Amino acid sequence: MVAGVGSRLVKKVRHLPKCLLPAGNETILSRCVRLLKKNGINQVIVTAGYRAGLVREEIASEATVVTNPFFRATNSIASLWFAHRAVDLHDDLILLNGDVVYQEKLLQTALQARPRPLMLIDTSRIETADYRLRVLDGCIIQQGKELPNDQTTGEYVGLAVMDKGFVPMYLARVMDLVENRERYGMWWEEAMFEIRDEFKMPIHAADVKGLFWAEADYVEDLERIDEWFKTAHE
């Protein structure tokens, strides 16, 4: 998901989608696609929005690029709706926010972790956590930015993995939310939480404590990313 404007980085990003900011010797997006393919993800779908033409120029030879033309008025669930027709309903699915820079081991942890569906959590981040997850017996039972520290197990990393048996149910819920209930302002993760709450289906958490990741939201995040690449040895 790379459709956003990146308004909190406007002075740094300027005319670029923030997924095209540098990550080492690559862009954030190119590096993400390379790591996915290196680790066995053969079909990659990128949902662009802001300056979609630049995204297409960057990655069209390596991935399927679809566009959310309403990126300024919608959230990531709408971006996923525009991409859902390209998703293979007979295969597993990994979903991730395209502004996250992570070390390769984090991706490998996500792909190897069981059971699914699962979302990544970093239990080393509580005080500074943005989107917070509360986990009980390995399952996510509560989420949100307003969770107090004493109910926060860790910070959500922005990546989920689901088995092929869960994918049709999940995409059907996304379609229902967008097409029937007009819930364009939701995040794609919220469709998973709706399924959990309605059908009592657990969403599991896989901990990536100790592994590097950063969501490129603020200038300070970009500085952390730059510093990590100076010493990273993947």
N, CA and C of each residue as an Amber inpcrd file, in Angstrom:
protein
   702
   0.8510000  -1.1810000   0.0000000   0.0000000   0.0000000   0.0000000
   0.8900000   1.2350000   0.0000000   0.9310000   1.9700000  -1.1290000
   1.8040000   3.1480000  -1.2000000   1.0510000   4.3560000  -1.7560000
  -0.2620000   4.4150000  -1.5040000  -1.0710000   5.4550000  -2.1490000
  -1.0030000   6.8040000  -1.4480000  -0.5640000   6.8410000  -0.1930000
  -0.6750000   8.0550000   0.6020000   0.2090000   9.2040000   0.1380000
  -0.1700000  10.4060000   0.5980000   0.5420000  11.6250000   0.2360000
   1.8020000  11.8090000   1.0690000   1.7980000  11.3140000   2.3080000
   2.9420000  11.5380000   3.1930000   3.0040000  12.9610000   3.6900000
   1.8650000  13.4840000   4.1350000   1.7700000  14.8940000   4.5070000
   2.6630000  15.2650000   5.6770000   2.9620000  14.3180000   6.5570000
   3.8060000  14.6310000   7.7070000   5.2760000  14.7570000   7.3300000
   5.5910000  14.3980000   6.0750000   6.9670000  14.5190000   5.5810000
   7.0490000  15.4830000   4.4050000   6.0770000  16.3980000   4.3170000
   5.9450000  17.2000000   3.1060000   7.2230000  17.9690000   2.7570000
   7.9350000  18.4970000   3.7600000   9.1400000  19.2700000   3.4670000
  10.2620000  18.3820000   2.9510000  10.2690000  17.1430000   3.3940000
  11.3100000  16.2050000   2.9760000  10.9430000  15.5170000   1.6700000
   9.6770000  15.1360000   1.5400000   9.2290000  14.3720000   0.3910000
   9.0820000  15.2670000  -0.8360000   8.4880000  16.4490000  -0.6280000
   8.2140000  17.3900000  -1.7130000   7.3370000  16.7320000  -2.7650000
   7.8500000  16.4930000  -3.9360000   7.0140000  15.9830000  -5.0200000
   6.9770000  14.4610000  -5.0780000   7.6820000  13.7710000  -4.1930000
   7.7940000  12.3200000  -4.2790000   6.8030000  11.6130000  -3.3680000
   6.2390000  10.4750000  -3.8060000   5.6210000   9.5660000  -2.8370000
   6.7140000   9.1100000  -1.8700000   6.3870000   8.9950000  -0.5970000
   7.4650000   8.7080000   0.3550000   8.0620000   7.3140000   0.1740000
   7.3380000   6.4180000  -0.5200000   7.9220000   5.1020000  -0.7940000
   9.1020000   5.1980000  -1.7530000   9.2890000   6.3500000  -2.3960000
  10.4100000   6.5230000  -3.3140000  11.5720000   7.2720000  -2.6680000
  11.4920000   7.4960000  -1.3710000  12.6390000   8.0300000  -0.6420000
  13.7080000   6.9530000  -0.5270000  14.9700000   7.3560000  -0.3280000
  16.0490000   6.3620000  -0.3100000  16.0270000   5.4640000   0.9220000
  16.4050000   4.2160000   0.6840000  16.6390000   3.2390000   1.7510000
  17.9490000   2.5520000   1.4040000  19.0480000   3.0720000   1.9150000
  20.3490000   2.5960000   1.4900000  20.6040000   3.0430000   0.0620000
  20.9520000   2.1080000  -0.7930000  21.2120000   2.4120000  -2.2000000
  19.9960000   2.2210000  -3.0930000  18.8320000   1.9960000  -2.4970000
  17.5910000   1.7750000  -3.2330000  16.5310000   2.7370000  -2.7260000
  15.3710000   2.6980000  -3.3450000  14.2200000   3.3600000  -2.7490000
  13.5620000   2.3910000  -1.7670000  12.7350000   2.9400000  -0.8880000
  12.0050000   2.0860000   0.0560000  11.2080000   1.0350000  -0.7000000
  10.5340000   1.4470000  -1.7700000   9.6870000   0.5280000  -2.5290000
  10.4950000  -0.5280000  -3.2630000  11.5400000  -0.1190000  -3.9630000
  12.3520000  -1.0880000  -4.7070000  12.9660000  -2.1180000  -3.7760000
  13.4220000  -1.6560000  -2.6280000  14.0190000  -2.5810000  -1.6660000
  12.9840000  -3.5700000  -1.1510000  11.7890000  -3.0800000  -0.8630000
  10.7220000  -3.9530000  -0.3790000  10.3980000  -5.0290000  -1.4000000
  10.2230000  -4.6390000  -2.6530000   9.8960000  -5.6050000  -3.7050000
  11.0300000  -6.6040000  -3.8820000  12.2590000  -6.1270000  -3.8410000
  13.4050000  -7.0370000  -3.9960000  13.4220000  -8.0820000  -2.8870000
  13.2010000  -7.6590000  -1.6530000  13.2360000  -8.6020000  -0.5350000
  12.0810000  -9.5910000  -0.6150000  10.9040000  -9.1220000  -1.0370000
   9.7810000 -10.0440000  -1.1980000  10.1080000 -11.1310000  -2.2100000
  10.6370000 -10.7350000  -3.3510000  10.9460000 -11.7190000  -4.3920000
  12.0860000 -12.6340000  -3.9700000  13.0620000 -12.0990000  -3.2860000
  14.1700000 -12.9160000  -2.8050000  13.6870000 -14.0050000  -1.8590000
  12.5870000 -13.7360000  -1.1540000  12.0700000 -14.6790000  -0.1650000
  10.8290000 -15.4260000  -0.6530000  10.7090000 -15.5750000  -1.9670000
   9.7150000 -16.4820000  -2.5180000   8.3620000 -15.8980000  -2.8320000
   8.1960000 -14.5730000  -2.7130000   6.9270000 -13.9400000  -3.0660000
   7.0060000 -13.5670000  -4.5360000   6.3940000 -14.3660000  -5.3850000
   6.5600000 -14.1970000  -6.8260000   5.6010000 -13.1920000  -7.4440000
   4.4260000 -13.0290000  -6.8450000   3.4630000 -12.0480000  -7.3480000
   3.3990000 -10.8780000  -6.3700000   3.7820000  -9.7020000  -6.8270000
   3.7660000  -8.5020000  -5.9920000   2.8200000  -7.4910000  -6.6290000
   1.8860000  -6.9810000  -5.8250000   0.9220000  -5.9810000  -6.2810000
   1.1520000  -4.7070000  -5.4740000   1.3520000  -3.6190000  -6.1590000
   1.5800000  -2.3270000  -5.5160000   0.3840000  -1.4320000  -5.8090000
  -0.2310000  -0.8880000  -4.7530000  -1.3370000   0.0440000  -4.9380000
  -0.8270000   1.4560000  -4.7430000  -0.8120000   2.2160000  -5.8360000
  -0.3090000   3.5900000  -5.8210000  -1.4730000   4.5730000  -5.7880000
  -1.1370000   5.8300000  -5.5330000  -2.1380000   6.8950000  -5.5270000
  -1.4710000   8.2100000  -5.8670000  -0.8970000   8.8380000  -4.8300000
  -0.1820000  10.0940000  -5.0380000   1.0060000   9.8820000  -5.9770000
   1.0570000  10.6980000  -7.0240000   2.1120000  10.6060000  -8.0340000
   2.3070000   9.1680000  -8.4970000   1.1980000   8.5390000  -8.8460000
   1.2280000   7.1160000  -9.2230000   2.1310000   6.8570000 -10.4130000
   2.2540000   7.8170000 -11.3060000   3.1150000   7.6340000 -12.4660000
   4.5580000   7.3990000 -12.0830000   5.0230000   8.0750000 -11.0350000
   6.4010000   7.8800000 -10.5750000   6.5830000   6.4800000  -9.9920000
   5.5750000   6.0180000  -9.2660000   5.6270000   4.6560000  -8.7180000
   5.6740000   3.6420000  -9.8500000   4.8600000   3.8570000 -10.8610000
   4.8220000   2.9350000 -11.9850000   6.1710000   2.9000000 -12.7090000
   6.7840000   4.0700000 -12.9000000   8.0970000   4.1260000 -13.5390000
   9.1390000   3.3700000 -12.7180000   9.0230000   3.4580000 -11.4080000
  10.0060000   2.8540000 -10.5190000   9.9320000   1.3290000 -10.5320000
   8.7280000   0.7790000 -10.6180000   8.5790000  -0.6220000 -10.2440000
   7.7570000  -1.4610000 -11.2210000   7.2700000  -0.8660000 -12.3020000
   6.3340000  -1.5740000 -13.1810000   6.9110000  -2.8600000 -13.7510000
   8.2150000  -2.9290000 -13.9540000   8.8080000  -4.1430000 -14.5130000
   8.9120000  -5.2690000 -13.4860000   8.7400000  -4.9360000 -12.2110000
   8.9030000  -5.9240000 -11.1490000   7.5980000  -6.2850000 -10.4440000
   6.5550000  -5.4990000 -10.6570000   5.3180000  -5.7110000  -9.9080000
   4.1230000  -5.2400000 -10.7210000   2.9550000  -5.7380000 -10.3470000
   1.6970000  -5.2300000 -10.8930000   1.3410000  -3.9580000 -10.1430000
   1.1100000  -2.8710000 -10.8510000   0.7740000  -1.6020000 -10.2030000
  -0.6770000  -1.2600000 -10.5170000  -1.4740000  -1.0800000  -9.4710000
  -2.8420000  -0.5970000  -9.6170000  -2.9410000   0.7560000  -8.9300000
  -3.9650000   1.5230000  -9.2710000  -4.0750000   2.8930000  -8.7750000
  -5.3760000   3.1050000  -8.0200000  -5.2650000   3.7730000  -6.8900000
  -6.4260000   4.2780000  -6.1600000  -6.5470000   5.7630000  -6.4900000
  -7.4280000   6.1350000  -7.4300000  -7.5180000   7.5310000  -7.8310000
  -8.1340000   8.4300000  -6.7720000  -8.7320000   7.8370000  -5.7470000
  -9.3850000   8.6010000  -4.6900000  -8.5500000   8.6000000  -3.4110000
  -7.2290000   8.5440000  -3.5720000  -6.3330000   8.3970000  -2.4280000
  -6.4460000   9.5420000  -1.4300000  -6.8160000  10.7370000  -1.8800000
  -6.9180000  11.8670000  -0.9470000  -8.1590000  11.7860000  -0.0680000
  -9.1690000  11.0420000  -0.5010000 -10.4370000  10.9970000   0.2240000
 -10.6990000   9.6490000   0.8770000  -9.8010000   8.6760000   0.6960000
 -10.0120000   7.3310000   1.2230000  -8.8060000   6.8830000   2.0330000
  -8.9580000   5.7220000   2.6520000  -7.8670000   5.1420000   3.4290000
  -7.4310000   3.8360000   2.7580000  -6.5970000   3.0740000   3.4530000
  -5.9380000   1.9290000   2.8200000  -6.8920000   0.8090000   2.4400000
  -8.0600000   0.7260000   3.0750000  -8.9910000  -0.3340000   2.6760000
  -9.4840000  -0.1040000   1.2480000  -9.6280000   1.1600000   0.8610000
 -10.0240000   1.4610000  -0.5130000  -8.9080000   1.0940000  -1.4860000
  -7.6710000   1.3430000  -1.0850000  -6.5500000   0.9430000  -1.9320000
  -6.5470000  -0.5570000  -2.1490000  -6.8170000  -1.3120000  -1.0890000
  -6.8730000  -2.7650000  -1.2290000  -8.0350000  -3.1770000  -2.1280000
  -9.1560000  -2.4760000  -2.0320000 -10.2920000  -2.7970000  -2.8930000
  -9.9000000  -2.6690000  -4.3600000  -9.1600000  -1.6350000  -4.7100000
  -8.7410000  -1.4680000  -6.0930000  -7.7830000  -2.5790000  -6.5370000
  -7.0950000  -3.1990000  -5.5940000  -6.1160000  -4.2370000  -5.9280000
  -6.6860000  -5.6480000  -5.8530000  -7.8610000  -5.8200000  -5.2680000
  -8.2850000  -7.1800000  -4.9030000  -8.4870000  -8.0980000  -6.1050000
  -8.8340000  -7.5410000  -7.2580000  -9.0470000  -8.3940000  -8.4310000
  -7.7480000  -9.0400000  -8.9170000  -6.6260000  -8.4540000  -8.5550000
  -5.3370000  -9.0070000  -8.9790000  -4.8140000 -10.0600000  -8.0090000
  -5.4760000 -10.2370000  -6.8750000  -5.0040000 -11.1690000  -5.8560000
  -5.3950000 -12.5960000  -6.2200000  -4.4740000 -13.5140000  -6.0780000
  -4.7180000 -14.9340000  -6.3170000  -5.4580000 -15.5170000  -5.1160000
  -6.7060000 -15.9230000  -5.3320000  -7.5190000 -16.4540000  -4.2350000
  -7.1130000 -17.8560000  -3.8300000  -6.1900000 -18.4660000  -4.5590000
  -5.7640000 -19.8290000  -4.2680000  -4.3420000 -19.8660000  -3.6980000
  -3.9040000 -18.7630000  -3.1660000  -2.5570000 -18.7070000  -2.6060000
  -2.5830000 -17.9100000  -1.3080000  -1.5230000 -18.0530000  -0.5270000
  -1.3840000 -17.2600000   0.6920000  -1.1950000 -15.7930000   0.3170000
  -1.3980000 -14.9180000   1.2910000  -1.3240000 -13.4800000   1.0290000
  -0.5520000 -12.7900000   2.1400000   0.3580000 -11.9260000   1.7460000
   1.0450000 -11.0530000   2.6930000   0.6870000  -9.6250000   2.3300000
   0.2550000  -8.8650000   3.3200000  -0.1190000  -7.4670000   3.1250000
   0.8100000  -6.5990000   3.9610000   1.2910000  -5.5050000   3.3750000
   2.1430000  -4.6230000   4.1550000   2.0370000  -3.1920000   3.6690000
   2.2340000  -2.3060000   4.6090000   2.2510000  -0.8820000   4.3060000
   3.5980000  -0.5310000   3.6890000   3.5620000   0.1700000   2.5700000
   4.7570000   0.3710000   1.7670000   5.7030000   1.4380000   2.2560000
   5.4500000   1.9910000   3.4350000   6.3910000   2.9730000   3.9830000
   7.1960000   2.4010000   5.1390000   7.1970000   1.0780000   5.2700000
   7.9470000   0.4260000   6.3480000   9.2690000  -0.1100000   5.7980000
  10.3510000   0.2990000   6.4350000  11.6800000  -0.2340000   6.1150000
  12.0210000  -1.2600000   7.1860000  12.4400000  -2.4500000   6.7780000
  12.6720000  -3.5250000   7.7310000  13.8720000  -4.3400000   7.2810000
  14.5220000  -4.9660000   8.2480000  15.6090000  -5.8570000   7.8750000
  15.0340000  -7.1790000   7.3860000  15.7950000  -7.8620000   6.5650000
  15.2840000  -9.0540000   5.8980000  14.8070000 -10.1090000   6.8890000
  15.4710000 -10.2350000   7.9950000  15.0960000 -11.2350000   8.9940000
  13.6760000 -11.0260000   9.4970000  13.2150000  -9.7810000   9.5270000
  11.8470000  -9.5100000   9.9590000  10.8520000 -10.1260000   8.9740000
  11.0830000  -9.9520000   7.6920000  10.2150000 -10.5600000   6.6850000
  10.2470000 -12.0750000   6.7900000  11.4260000 -12.6420000   6.9770000
  11.5440000 -14.0950000   7.1030000  10.8070000 -14.6060000   8.3300000
  10.8490000 -13.8500000   9.4150000  10.0980000 -14.2160000  10.6210000
   8.6080000 -14.2630000  10.3330000   8.1170000 -13.2650000   9.5990000
   6.6930000 -13.2210000   9.2630000   6.2810000 -14.4120000   8.4040000
   7.1020000 -14.7630000   7.4350000   6.7550000 -15.8470000   6.5200000
   6.8240000 -17.2190000   7.1820000   7.6850000 -17.3510000   8.1820000
   7.8690000 -18.6440000   8.8420000   6.9250000 -18.8420000  10.0280000
   6.3640000 -17.7600000  10.5420000   5.5680000 -17.8270000  11.7750000
   4.2440000 -18.5450000  11.5340000   3.8300000 -19.2740000  12.5210000
   2.5420000 -19.9580000  12.5430000   1.9840000 -19.8300000  13.9550000
   0.6650000 -19.9340000  14.1480000  -0.3750000 -20.0780000  13.1160000
  -0.7460000 -18.7490000  12.4890000  -1.5320000 -18.8250000  11.4360000
  -2.0380000 -17.6720000  10.7100000  -3.5760000 -17.6510000  10.7810000
  -4.1820000 -16.4810000  10.4750000  -3.5820000 -15.2140000  10.0910000
  -2.8150000 -14.5930000  11.2500000  -1.8140000 -13.8150000  10.8940000
  -0.9850000 -13.2030000  11.9180000  -0.6200000 -11.7800000  11.5300000
  -0.3000000 -11.0070000  12.5470000   0.1990000  -9.6570000  12.3690000
   1.4830000  -9.5360000  13.1790000   2.3990000  -8.7310000  12.6900000
   3.6650000  -8.5540000  13.3970000   3.5270000  -7.5220000  14.5090000
   4.1850000  -7.8000000  15.6230000   4.2010000  -6.9100000  16.7650000
   5.6290000  -6.7860000  17.2690000   5.9800000  -5.6260000  17.7470000
   7.2810000  -5.4030000  18.3740000   7.0410000  -5.1130000  19.8480000
   7.3080000  -6.1170000  20.6910000   7.0160000  -5.9790000  22.1160000
   8.0400000  -5.1210000  22.8480000   9.0900000  -4.6980000  22.1510000
  10.0610000  -3.8090000  22.7820000   9.5970000  -2.3530000  22.7470000
   8.5330000  -2.0750000  22.0170000   8.0280000  -0.7050000  21.8970000
   6.6570000  -0.5970000  22.5510000   6.6340000   0.0070000  23.7020000
   5.3840000   0.2460000  24.4170000   5.2220000   1.7370000  24.6930000
   6.1840000   2.3020000  25.3730000   6.1100000   3.7380000  25.7040000
   5.9740000   4.5870000  24.4540000   6.6950000   4.2400000  23.4000000
   6.7170000   5.0590000  22.1800000   5.7930000   4.5260000  21.0880000
   5.0050000   3.5100000  21.3940000   4.1950000   2.8580000  20.3760000
   3.1630000   3.8090000  19.7810000   2.9580000   3.6840000  18.4760000
   1.9290000   4.4530000  17.7830000   0.6490000   3.6230000  17.7450000
   0.5210000   2.7140000  16.7650000  -0.6510000   1.8410000  16.7380000
  -0.3550000   0.6290000  17.6160000  -1.1710000   0.4370000  18.6310000
  -0.8650000  -0.4960000  19.7110000  -1.7150000  -1.7700000  19.6150000
  -1.0930000  -2.8850000  19.9990000  -1.7930000  -4.1650000  20.0420000
  -1.7410000  -4.7170000  21.4610000  -2.8440000  -5.3060000  21.8550000
  -2.9010000  -6.0360000  23.1170000  -3.0610000  -7.5070000  22.7990000
  -2.1750000  -8.3330000  23.3540000  -2.1170000  -9.7510000  23.0100000
  -2.3610000 -10.5840000  24.2640000  -3.1840000 -11.6100000  24.1150000
  -3.4430000 -12.5700000  25.1840000  -3.3350000 -13.9610000  24.6010000
  -2.5000000 -14.7970000  25.2110000  -2.2890000 -16.1680000  24.7370000
  -1.9330000 -16.2100000  23.2530000  -1.1130000 -15.2490000  22.8320000
  -0.6230000 -15.2290000  21.4620000  -1.5610000 -14.6410000  20.4420000
  -2.7430000 -14.1840000  20.8880000  -3.7430000 -13.6450000  19.9650000
  -4.0400000 -12.1840000  20.2710000  -4.3010000 -11.4180000  19.2190000
  -4.5970000  -9.9970000  19.3700000  -6.0420000  -9.8480000  19.8240000
  -6.2490000  -9.2290000  20.9790000  -7.6010000  -9.0790000  21.5160000
  -8.0700000  -7.6290000  21.5170000  -7.1490000  -6.7010000  21.3140000
  -7.5200000  -5.2890000  21.3180000  -6.4670000  -4.5110000  20.5520000
  -6.8550000  -3.3900000  19.9630000  -5.9310000  -2.6090000  19.1590000
  -6.3740000  -1.1520000  19.1320000  -5.4320000  -0.2660000  18.8280000
  -5.7650000   1.1460000  18.6910000  -4.6620000   2.0430000  19.2040000
  -4.7260000   3.3000000  18.8050000  -3.7110000   4.2580000  19.2180000
  -3.9130000   4.7400000  20.6450000  -5.1040000   4.5160000  21.1890000
  -5.4240000   5.0600000  22.5020000  -5.2450000   4.0580000  23.6450000
  -4.7770000   2.8540000  23.3510000  -4.5650000   1.8880000  24.4280000
  -3.5390000   2.4310000  25.4250000  -3.8070000   2.3540000  26.7150000
  -2.8100000   2.7790000  27.6970000  -1.6360000   1.8010000  27.7330000
  -0.5320000   2.2660000  28.2760000   0.6760000   1.4340000  28.3190000
   0.4410000   0.1050000  29.0190000  -0.3490000   0.1160000  30.0910000
  -0.5230000  -1.1250000  30.8610000  -1.4060000  -2.1450000  30.1360000
  -2.0170000  -1.7500000  29.0340000  -2.7890000  -2.6880000  28.2250000
  -2.1590000  -2.9010000  26.8480000  -0.9620000  -2.3830000  26.6570000
  -0.2650000  -2.4880000  25.3830000   0.8120000  -3.5630000  25.4610000
   0.7180000  -4.5460000  24.5660000   1.7400000  -5.5820000  24.4910000
   2.8980000  -5.1450000  23.6150000   2.5990000  -4.3140000  22.6120000
   3.6510000  -3.8390000  21.7250000   3.0650000  -3.0340000  20.5800000
   3.9410000  -2.6010000  19.6860000   3.5370000  -1.7820000  18.5530000
   3.3430000  -2.6450000  17.3080000   2.2950000  -2.3510000  16.5750000
   2.0230000  -3.0390000  15.3100000   3.0310000  -2.5840000  14.2610000
   3.5360000  -3.5250000  13.4830000   4.6150000  -3.2400000  12.5390000
   4.0860000  -2.8310000  11.1570000   2.8530000  -3.1930000  10.8140000
   2.3170000  -2.8290000   9.5040000   2.3980000  -3.9400000   8.4890000
   2.3580000  -5.1920000   8.9730000   2.4950000  -6.3480000   8.0870000
   1.6470000  -7.4890000   8.6290000   0.9150000  -8.1430000   7.7160000
   0.0810000  -9.2960000   8.0840000   0.2550000 -10.3980000   7.0550000
   0.0970000 -11.6370000   7.5110000   0.1870000 -12.8010000   6.6280000
  -1.0350000 -13.6780000   6.8840000  -1.6380000 -14.1610000   5.7940000
  -2.7930000 -15.0490000   5.9440000  -2.6980000 -16.2230000   4.9830000
  -3.1530000 -17.3900000   5.4350000  -3.1990000 -18.5750000   4.5910000
  -4.2930000 -18.4460000   3.5480000  -4.1670000 -19.2400000   2.4820000
  -5.1140000 -19.1540000   1.3720000  -6.5490000 -19.4650000   1.7880000
  -6.7200000 -20.2370000   2.8500000  -8.0740000 -20.5200000   3.3040000
  -8.7790000 -19.3140000   3.8900000  -8.0190000 -18.3560000   4.3820000
  -8.5790000 -17.1530000   4.9980000  -8.7750000 -16.0310000   3.9870000
  -8.0180000 -16.0730000   2.8850000  -7.9880000 -14.9560000   1.9260000
  -9.3590000 -14.6430000   1.3360000 -10.1420000 -15.6330000   0.8280000
 -11.4510000 -15.2880000   0.2560000 -12.3870000 -14.6270000   1.2660000
 -12.3890000 -15.1040000   2.4980000 -13.2260000 -14.5010000   3.5240000
 -12.7990000 -13.0620000   3.7920000 -11.4990000 -12.8640000   3.8580000
 -10.9840000 -11.5250000   4.1350000 -11.3310000 -10.5530000   3.0120000
 -11.0920000 -10.9530000   1.7620000 -11.3710000 -10.0440000   0.6460000
 -12.8720000  -9.8070000   0.4820000 -13.6840000 -10.8130000   0.8130000
 -15.1340000 -10.6120000   0.7840000 -15.5460000  -9.5570000   1.8050000
 -14.9040000  -9.5500000   2.9450000 -15.2130000  -8.5370000   3.9520000
 -14.7640000  -7.1510000   3.4870000 -13.5920000  -7.0800000   2.8470000
 -13.1330000  -5.8040000   2.2930000 -14.1370000  -5.2830000   1.2730000
 -14.6080000  -6.1550000   0.3850000 -15.5740000  -5.7480000  -0.6320000
 -16.8800000  -5.2800000   0.0130000 -17.3190000  -5.9750000   1.0390000
 -18.5530000  -5.5820000   1.7290000 -18.4040000  -4.2120000   2.3750000
 -17.2850000  -3.9900000   3.0270000 -17.0760000  -2.7090000   3.7060000
 -17.0370000  -1.5460000   2.7240000 -16.4260000  -1.7620000   1.5900000
 -16.2830000  -0.6780000   0.6100000 -17.5350000  -0.5200000  -0.2430000
 -18.0360000  -1.6210000  -0.7980000 -19.1170000  -1.5500000  -1.7750000
 -20.4930000  -1.3870000  -1.1350000 -20.7290000  -2.0440000  -0.0160000
 -22.0580000  -2.0290000   0.5970000 -22.1790000  -1.0470000   1.7530000
 -21.1070000  -0.9350000   2.5350000 -21.1950000  -0.0680000   3.7160000
 -20.4650000   1.2620000   3.5490000 -19.8020000   1.4350000   2.4200000
 -19.1340000   2.6980000   2.0890000 -18.1780000   3.1590000   3.1910000
 -17.4250000   2.2070000   3.7180000 -16.4770000   2.5080000   4.8020000
 -15.0940000   2.7850000   4.2190000 -15.0340000   3.8120000   3.3870000
 -13.8030000   4.1030000   2.6620000 -12.6710000   4.5810000   3.5620000
 -13.0030000   5.0460000   4.7480000 -11.9880000   5.6410000   5.6120000
 -11.3000000   4.6590000   6.5420000 -11.5620000   3.3780000   6.3860000
 -10.9750000   2.3800000   7.2780000  -9.5830000   1.9730000   6.8060000
  -8.8140000   1.4170000   7.7140000  -7.5530000   0.7700000   7.3650000
  -7.8510000  -0.6650000   6.9260000  -6.9420000  -1.2210000   6.1010000
  -7.1640000  -2.5930000   5.6370000  -7.1500000  -3.5930000   6.7840000
  -6.4340000  -3.2860000   7.8450000  -6.3660000  -4.2010000   8.9870000
  -7.7130000  -4.3550000   9.6890000  -8.5470000  -3.3280000   9.6100000
  -9.8070000  -3.3620000  10.3390000 -10.7550000  -4.4340000   9.8160000
 -10.6060000  -4.8180000   8.5560000 -11.4090000  -5.9280000   8.0410000
 -11.0440000  -7.2260000   8.7540000  -9.7740000  -7.4110000   9.0870000
  -9.3580000  -8.5860000   9.8420000  -9.9780000  -8.5780000  11.2330000
  -9.9930000  -7.4120000  11.8690000 -10.5420000  -7.3310000  13.2140000
 -12.0510000  -7.5670000  13.2150000 -12.7330000  -7.1230000  12.1610000
 -14.1780000  -7.3840000  12.0740000 -14.4530000  -8.8880000  11.9950000
 -13.6780000  -9.5930000  11.1960000 -13.8450000 -11.0450000  11.0860000
 -13.5640000 -11.7060000  12.4300000 -12.5180000 -11.2870000  13.0920000
 -12.2010000 -11.8240000  14.4170000 -13.3760000 -11.6560000  15.3710000
 -13.9330000 -10.4540000  15.4210000 -14.9790000 -10.1610000  16.3930000
 -16.2970000 -10.8570000  16.0540000 -16.6150000 -10.9670000  14.7630000
 -17.8940000 -11.5660000  14.3770000 -17.8690000 -13.0820000  14.4550000
 -16.7810000 -13.6800000  14.0230000 -16.7280000 -15.1410000  13.9250000
 -15.8410000 -15.7870000  14.9910000 -15.3090000 -14.9640000  15.8970000
 -14.4300000 -15.4780000  16.9620000 -13.2350000 -16.2270000  16.3890000
 -12.7160000 -15.7170000  15.2770000 -11.5350000 -16.3010000  14.6440000
 -10.3020000 -15.5620000  15.1420000  -9.3430000 -16.2450000  15.7140000
  -8.1840000 -15.5580000  16.2870000  -7.2710000 -14.9650000  15.2270000
  -6.7150000 -13.8120000  15.5610000  -5.6180000 -13.2350000  14.7940000
  -4.3890000 -13.3200000  15.6860000  -3.3840000 -14.0040000  15.2070000
  -2.2130000 -14.2890000  16.0140000  -1.1790000 -13.1760000  15.8820000
  -0.2980000 -13.0920000  16.8470000   0.7630000 -12.0860000  16.8500000
   2.1140000 -12.7820000  16.7950000   2.9880000 -12.2830000  15.9380000
   4.3620000 -12.7840000  15.8460000   5.2960000 -11.6470000  16.2450000
   6.1180000 -11.9100000  17.2420000   6.9660000 -10.8650000  17.8160000
   8.2750000 -10.7200000  17.0380000   8.6300000  -9.4790000  16.7190000
   9.8900000  -9.2070000  16.0170000  10.8050000  -8.3280000  16.8810000
  10.6610000  -8.4650000  18.1710000  11.5140000  -7.7310000  19.1030000
  12.9910000  -7.9610000  18.7740000  13.7460000  -6.8590000  18.7230000
  15.1800000  -6.9510000  18.4620000  15.5500000  -6.8120000  16.9990000
  14.5630000  -6.8400000  16.0980000  14.8280000  -6.6770000  14.6720000
  14.5250000  -5.2360000  14.2650000  15.2840000  -4.7370000  13.2930000
  15.0940000  -3.3340000  12.9080000  13.8890000  -3.1770000  11.9830000
  13.1020000  -2.1490000  12.2660000  12.0600000  -1.7010000  11.3600000
  11.7270000  -0.2530000  11.7120000  11.2660000   0.4630000  10.7220000
  10.8720000   1.8490000  10.9380000   9.8240000   2.2290000   9.9080000
   8.7620000   2.8470000  10.3720000   7.7420000   3.3640000   9.4750000
   8.0870000   4.8110000   9.1520000   8.2240000   5.1270000   7.8890000
   8.7100000   6.4470000   7.4720000   7.5900000   7.4750000   7.5480000
   7.2970000   7.9150000   8.7630000   6.2360000   8.9030000   8.9700000
   6.7790000  10.3010000   9.2360000   7.9080000  10.3730000   9.9440000
   8.4610000  11.6570000  10.3590000   9.9330000  11.7480000   9.9660000
  10.4580000  12.9680000   9.9940000  11.8730000  13.1670000   9.6690000
  12.7540000  12.3190000  10.5830000  12.3650000  12.1970000  11.8440000
  13.1430000  11.3920000  12.7870000  13.2040000   9.9270000  12.3480000
  12.1400000   9.4400000  11.7460000  12.1370000   8.0700000  11.2340000
  13.1510000   7.9170000  10.1080000  13.2080000   8.9030000   9.2230000
  14.1720000   8.8500000   8.1220000  15.6000000   8.8760000   8.6470000
  15.8180000   9.6260000   9.7040000  17.1560000   9.6780000  10.3080000
  17.5250000   8.3250000  10.9030000  16.5590000   7.6540000  11.5490000
  16.8090000   6.3220000  12.0970000  17.1460000   5.3440000  10.9840000
  16.4110000   5.4370000   9.8890000  16.6580000   4.5570000   8.7490000
  18.0500000   4.7930000   8.1830000  18.4230000   6.0470000   8.0080000
  19.7580000   6.3680000   7.4840000  20.8530000   5.8260000   8.3920000
  20.6710000   5.9960000   9.6910000  21.6710000   5.5190000  10.6450000
  21.7860000   4.0030000  10.6020000  20.6540000   3.3120000  10.4540000
  20.6990000   1.8540000  10.4180000  21.4550000   1.3630000   9.1930000
  21.2370000   1.9770000   8.0590000  21.9140000   1.5380000   6.8460000
  23.4130000   1.7540000   6.9050000  23.8560000   2.6720000   7.7430000
  25.2880000   2.9090000   7.8630000  25.9870000   1.7300000   8.5380000
  25.2420000   0.9740000   9.3320000  25.8610000  -0.1260000  10.0750000
  25.2300000  -1.4870000   9.7600000  24.1950000  -1.5150000   8.9140000
  23.4700000  -2.7640000   8.6560000  24.3050000  -3.7260000   7.8270000
  24.2030000  -5.0120000   8.1910000  24.8550000  -6.0740000   7.4200000
  23.8650000  -7.2060000   7.2680000  23.0810000  -7.1540000   6.2070000
  22.0370000  -8.1740000   6.0360000  22.5940000  -9.3510000   5.2540000
